[in-house]
Amino acid sequence: MGQERVFSLTANAIRIVGLSIACVVATHARAGGILLYEVGTADVGLASAGYSARAQDASTVLTNPAGMTRLDGTQVLVGPQLLYGSVEFTAGAGTSPQLGSNNGGNAVGWFPGGGAYLSYSVSPDLKLGFAVAGNFGLSQSYDNNWVGRYYVQEATLIGMSFLPSIAYRVNEKLSLGASLNAMFGVLQNKVAINNPLPADADGQLKLDDNAWGFGVNLGLLYEFNPDTRFGLTYNSQIDLDFKAPAEFSGLGAGLNAVLGARGLLNAQIDLGVKVPQQVMASVFHQVNDRWALLGSVGWQQWSKFGKADVGIADTSNPVSLTTNANFDDTWHVALGAQYRISEPWLLNFGVAYDSAFQDSASVSPALPANAAWRFGVGVDNQASKSFNWGVATTYAYGGTLDVNEQSALPPAVGRGTLVGSYENTGILFLTAYFNWKF
């Protein structure tokens, strides 16, 4: 009877996660950001402080698989999430007048997302887990005739991770964990092509491809005592080998002939993307019955990212459809705290900073993101021994991002010069999460 009951509970848990996966996969087709810590968990309210050491619920399958050894029985966490991005361009005086005056509107706006997580106890020392989350990518859409249309009109780069995981408690202090990160990548890109003849309207280049990439997440959790623990995680680089055919439309006869002569009209464009490897170290310390302090330090190797800008710089003599972008590695630091308001209520709050990966003097209009501050707050309610829920929000402030794309050629045959800025950029995350224990 006991074995039948365990099987039934586990099957119910798997069904809950299965439904959540279907929801997450459907909604994350428009997920945003470039590397998010916000995936429908309590970490949203902490601004990622203690990310690899908190290990208080099933979301640790993603943040540090070794943390599953702290969880009893079977636990399931589902976290739907909404995101609103404010990313609006304002053209400056240096922009080529022929490009017009349309600033493109808000390139991001609203979209849903979230994550789903499962932890299962094989024994007190051996745990298995599974998670699905989309914490890598960017999606944006401008008006078709905006001033930067020859640099980008629409761009989507999404990585959805499926994470089968295992953890083992080596001794009472040390636990080790590992996950296979099977990432499904989605690439979609649209950019306007200027036809040299004034009588011809803009053409367009479209790229669309999907690819799988694989990596590993490794985790260590060391508990100095019941009140203090240290977490260390390593996420390997993942290669998403996109190979999309160049889909042109609306080309004038002259440009069509030039592209055909250069062998670009039916080109297969290799846009291999390297999702950067990263390391995160975190601490958790329970000060007393009411207060706990959390912190994190991380590094991401964005210099290997390899994102390419797509377009035609010279329509009279095109030699390539892509230009490589050069990025810098980044650092992440976060501090936060938990405060026990009363027996069922827990308050989370935190602040974090991520350093810049682009030249601060000129970010790409195809990737309007750079250094960011995060400010998070949330509350958690322990409704019963087997169920808790919470709500949380983070505001990621990106400040003002300058654009200075210089072109030696006028818009008649080139992209034109694009000068301006994205003023007071920011992303607001709103999440609710629900955690069951069986």
C-alpha positions in Angstrom: 0.0 0.0 0.0 2.8 2.4 0.9 4.6 1.8 -2.4 1.4 2.3 -4.4 0.8 5.6 -2.6 4.3 6.8 -3.4 3.8 5.9 -7.0 0.5 7.7 -7.2 1.9 10.9 -5.6 4.9 10.8 -7.9 2.7 10.4 -11.0 0.6 13.3 -9.9 3.7 15.4 -9.5 4.9 14.5 -13.0 1.5 15.4 -14.4 1.6 18.8 -12.7 5.1 19.4 -14.2 4.0 18.1 -17.6 1.2 20.7 -17.8 3.5 23.4 -16.7 6.1 22.5 -19.3 3.4 22.8 -22.0 2.5 26.2 -20.7 6.1 27.4 -20.4 7.1 26.2 -23.9 4.2 27.9 -25.4 4.7 31.2 -23.7 8.5 31.4 -23.8 8.6 31.7 -27.6 8.6 35.5 -26.8 10.7 35.4 -23.7 13.1 38.3 -23.3 16.3 39.4 -21.7 19.7 38.1 -22.5 20.5 36.0 -19.4 17.8 36.1 -16.8 17.8 35.1 -13.1 14.0 35.6 -13.1 12.2 32.3 -14.0 9.1 32.1 -11.7 10.8 31.5 -8.3 11.4 33.3 -5.0 14.8 34.4 -6.4 12.8 37.1 -8.2 12.1 38.8 -4.9 15.8 38.4 -3.8 17.2 39.9 -7.0 19.2 36.6 -7.3 21.0 37.0 -3.9 21.9 33.5 -2.6 21.1 32.0 -6.0 23.3 28.9 -5.6 23.0 28.5 -1.8 19.3 29.1 -0.9 18.1 25.6 -1.8 14.7 26.1 -0.1 12.4 24.6 -2.8 12.4 22.6 -6.0 13.8 25.6 -8.1 17.2 24.5 -6.8 17.1 22.0 -9.6 18.0 25.0 -11.9 20.0 27.2 -9.5 22.1 24.4 -7.9 21.2 20.8 -8.4 23.2 19.8 -5.3 20.7 21.7 -3.2 18.1 18.9 -3.8 19.7 17.0 -0.9 18.1 19.5 1.5 14.6 18.6 0.2 12.5 15.8 1.6 10.1 13.6 -0.4 8.8 14.9 -3.7 8.5 18.6 -4.3 7.0 20.4 -7.3 7.2 24.2 -7.9 5.3 26.0 -10.7 6.0 29.7 -11.4 4.1 31.7 -14.0 5.6 35.1 -14.8 4.9 38.3 -16.6 7.5 40.6 -17.9 7.2 44.2 -19.2 10.2 45.8 -21.0 10.4 49.5 -21.6 13.0 49.9 -24.5 12.2 52.9 -26.7 14.7 54.6 -29.1 15.1 58.3 -29.7 16.9 59.4 -32.8 19.7 62.0 -32.4 20.8 64.8 -34.7 23.5 62.7 -36.3 21.0 60.2 -37.8 20.9 60.2 -41.6 17.8 62.4 -42.5 16.9 60.0 -45.3 16.0 57.3 -42.7 13.0 59.3 -41.6 11.7 60.1 -38.1 10.0 56.9 -36.9 11.6 55.9 -33.6 10.2 52.4 -33.7 8.0 52.3 -30.6 8.6 50.1 -27.6 10.7 47.2 -28.8 9.8 44.9 -26.0 6.5 45.4 -24.1 4.5 42.6 -22.3 5.0 38.9 -22.6 4.6 35.8 -20.3 7.1 33.3 -19.1 8.0 31.2 -16.0 9.4 27.8 -15.0 8.5 24.4 -13.6 10.6 22.3 -11.3 10.5 18.8 -9.7 12.6 17.2 -7.0 12.2 13.5 -6.0 13.9 11.6 -3.1 15.2 8.2 -4.0 16.7 8.0 -0.5 17.7 10.6 2.1 21.1 11.0 0.3 20.1 10.5 -3.4 17.8 12.9 -5.3 16.5 13.1 -8.8 15.1 16.2 -10.4 13.8 17.8 -13.6 13.3 21.4 -14.6 12.2 23.4 -17.7 13.0 27.1 -17.9 13.9 29.7 -20.5 16.4 32.0 -18.9 18.4 32.9 -22.0 17.4 35.1 -24.9 16.0 38.4 -26.2 13.0 39.2 -28.3 12.2 42.6 -29.8 10.1 44.1 -32.5 10.2 47.6 -34.1 7.9 49.4 -36.5 8.9 48.2 -40.0 9.8 51.7 -41.2 11.7 52.9 -38.2 15.0 54.8 -38.5 17.0 51.7 -37.7 15.2 49.3 -40.0 18.4 48.5 -42.0 20.0 47.2 -38.8 17.0 45.3 -37.4 13.2 45.1 -37.6 12.5 42.0 -35.5 15.0 39.8 -33.6 14.3 36.8 -31.4 16.9 34.6 -29.9 15.6 32.1 -27.3 17.1 29.2 -25.4 14.7 26.8 -23.6 16.5 24.5 -21.1 15.3 21.0 -20.2 17.3 19.8 -17.1 17.3 16.2 -15.9 19.3 16.3 -12.7 20.8 14.2 -9.9 22.2 15.1 -6.5 24.1 13.0 -3.8 24.9 13.8 -0.2 28.6 12.8 0.2 28.5 13.4 4.0 26.6 15.6 6.4 28.2 18.7 5.1 29.0 18.2 1.4 26.5 17.5 -1.4 27.2 17.3 -5.2 24.8 17.7 -8.1 24.7 17.7 -11.9 22.3 18.4 -14.7 22.3 17.8 -18.4 21.2 21.1 -20.0 19.4 20.2 -23.2 18.7 23.6 -24.8 16.2 24.1 -27.6 17.2 27.3 -29.4 14.9 29.5 -31.6 16.3 32.1 -34.0 14.1 34.6 -35.9 15.4 37.8 -37.5 14.0 40.4 -39.9 15.9 43.4 -41.4 15.0 45.8 -44.1 17.0 46.0 -47.3 17.2 49.3 -49.1 16.7 49.0 -52.8 19.0 51.5 -54.6 16.3 52.9 -56.9 14.1 55.5 -55.2 11.0 54.2 -56.8 11.4 50.8 -55.1 10.2 50.2 -51.6 12.4 48.4 -49.1 13.0 44.7 -49.4 13.5 42.4 -46.5 15.9 39.7 -45.3 14.4 37.0 -43.0 16.1 34.3 -41.1 14.3 31.5 -39.2 15.8 28.4 -37.6 15.7 26.1 -34.6 18.6 24.1 -33.1 19.5 21.9 -30.1 22.6 22.4 -28.0 23.8 20.5 -25.0 25.9 21.3 -21.9 26.2 20.5 -18.2 25.4 22.3 -15.0 27.5 21.2 -12.0 26.8 22.1 -8.4 28.4 21.9 -4.9 26.7 22.7 -1.6 28.7 22.8 1.6 26.8 23.3 4.9 29.2 24.6 7.6 26.4 24.2 10.1 22.6 24.2 10.1 22.6 28.0 9.7 25.3 28.6 7.2 25.9 27.1 3.7 27.9 27.9 0.6 26.9 27.0 -2.9 29.1 26.9 -6.1 27.8 26.2 -9.6 29.3 25.9 -13.0 27.3 26.0 -16.2 29.1 25.0 -19.3 29.0 26.7 -22.7 26.3 25.6 -25.0 26.6 25.8 -28.8 23.5 26.5 -30.8 24.4 25.9 -34.4 21.8 27.9 -36.4 22.1 27.6 -40.2 19.3 29.5 -41.8 18.7 30.1 -45.5 18.6 33.8 -46.5 15.0 34.5 -47.3 14.8 37.7 -49.4 11.6 39.4 -50.5 10.7 42.7 -52.2 14.1 43.1 -53.9 14.4 45.4 -56.9 15.7 43.9 -60.2 19.1 45.5 -59.9 19.7 44.4 -56.3 18.4 41.0 -57.1 21.0 40.6 -59.9 23.8 41.9 -57.7 23.0 39.5 -54.9 22.7 36.6 -57.3 26.1 37.4 -58.9 27.8 37.4 -55.4 26.2 34.1 -54.5 24.3 35.6 -51.6 20.7 35.3 -53.0 20.4 31.7 -51.9 23.1 31.8 -49.2 23.0 29.5 -46.1 23.9 31.8 -43.2 25.8 30.2 -40.3 24.8 32.0 -37.1 26.3 29.8 -34.5 25.6 31.2 -31.1 27.6 30.3 -28.0 25.6 30.6 -24.8 28.3 31.7 -22.4 29.7 29.5 -19.6 29.3 30.9 -16.1 30.3 30.4 -12.5 28.2 31.5 -9.5 29.2 31.4 -5.8 26.6 32.1 -3.1 26.2 32.1 0.6 23.2 31.8 3.0 23.4 32.6 6.7 20.5 32.3 9.1 21.3 35.1 11.6 18.4 34.3 14.1 14.8 33.1 14.0 13.7 36.2 12.0 16.7 37.2 9.8 18.7 35.5 7.1 21.4 37.1 4.9 22.2 36.0 1.3 24.8 37.0 -1.3 26.1 36.0 -4.7 29.1 36.6 -7.0 29.1 35.4 -10.6 31.0 35.6 -13.9 29.8 35.0 -17.4 32.0 34.6 -20.5 30.1 36.9 -22.9 33.3 37.4 -25.0 32.5 34.0 -26.5 28.8 34.8 -27.2 29.3 35.3 -30.9 26.1 37.1 -31.7 26.2 38.3 -35.3 24.4 41.4 -36.7 22.5 40.6 -39.9 22.0 42.9 -42.8 23.7 44.4 -46.0 26.1 47.2 -45.4 26.6 48.0 -49.1 23.9 47.1 -51.6 26.0 48.1 -54.6 28.8 45.7 -53.6 27.6 43.2 -50.9 30.3 40.8 -49.8 28.7 39.5 -46.6 25.3 39.3 -44.8 26.7 39.2 -41.2 29.0 41.2 -39.0 30.4 39.8 -35.8 29.8 41.6 -32.5 32.6 41.9 -29.9 31.5 41.6 -26.3 33.2 41.6 -22.9 32.9 39.1 -20.1 30.7 40.3 -17.2 30.5 40.1 -13.4 27.5 39.8 -11.2 27.1 40.6 -7.5 23.9 40.4 -5.4 23.0 41.0 -1.7 19.7 40.3 -0.1 17.9 39.2 3.1 14.9 37.2 4.3 12.8 38.5 7.2 10.2 36.3 9.1 7.3 38.7 9.5 5.2 36.0 11.3 4.9 32.3 11.3 3.4 31.9 7.9 4.9 35.0 6.2 8.4 35.5 4.9 9.7 38.7 3.3 12.4 38.5 0.6 14.3 41.5 -0.8 17.6 42.1 -2.6 19.7 44.2 -5.0 22.1 43.1 -7.7 24.4 44.5 -10.4 25.6 43.0 -13.7 28.5 44.7 -15.5 28.4 45.8 -19.2 29.1 43.4 -22.0 28.9 46.0 -24.9 30.8 49.2 -25.5 28.9 51.8 -23.4 29.5 54.4 -26.1 27.5 52.4 -28.7 25.2 49.4 -28.1 23.8 47.5 -31.0 20.1 48.3 -31.9 19.8 44.6 -32.5 20.7 44.0 -28.8 19.6 47.0 -26.7 20.9 45.7 -23.3 24.0 46.2 -21.2 24.9 46.8 -17.5 21.9 46.6 -15.2 20.8 47.1 -11.6 18.2 44.8 -10.1 15.9 45.6 -7.2 13.7 42.8 -5.9 11.0 42.2 -3.2 8.6 39.4 -2.5 6.6 37.6 0.1 6.1 33.9 0.8 3.2 32.2 2.7 3.5 28.8 4.3 -0.2 27.9 3.9 0.3 24.3 5.3 3.0 21.8 5.9 2.6 20.6 2.3 2.0 23.8 0.4 3.4 27.3 0.2 3.0 30.1 -2.3 4.5 33.5 -3.0 4.5 36.6 -5.1 7.6 38.6 -6.1 8.8 41.4 -8.4 12.1 42.6 -9.7 12.8 45.8 -11.6 16.0 45.6 -13.7 17.1 49.2 -14.6 19.4 49.4 -17.6 19.8 53.2 -17.7 20.4 55.1 -20.9 21.9 53.1 -23.8 23.7 55.1 -26.5 23.7 54.1 -30.2 26.3 55.3 -32.6 26.3 53.2 -35.8 28.3 55.1 -38.4 28.0 54.3 -42.1 30.4 55.5 -44.8 27.6 55.1 -47.3 24.4 57.0 -47.6 21.0 55.2 -47.1 20.7 55.1 -50.9 23.2 52.2 -51.0 24.1 51.6 -47.4 22.4 51.4 -43.9 22.9 55.0 -43.2 24.2 56.5 -39.9 22.1 55.8 -36.8 22.7 58.0 -33.8 20.5 58.2 -30.7 19.7 56.6 -27.4 17.4 54.3 -25.4 16.4 56.5 -22.5 15.8 54.9 -19.0 15.5 51.4 -20.1 14.0 48.9 -17.7 12.3 45.5 -17.3 9.7 44.7 -14.7 9.2 41.1 -13.7 6.0 39.9 -11.9 5.8 36.3 -10.7 3.7 34.0 -8.5 4.9 30.6 -7.5 3.3 27.6 -6.0 5.2 24.8 -4.2 3.8 21.4 -3.3 5.4 18.8 -1.0 4.3 15.2 -1.1 
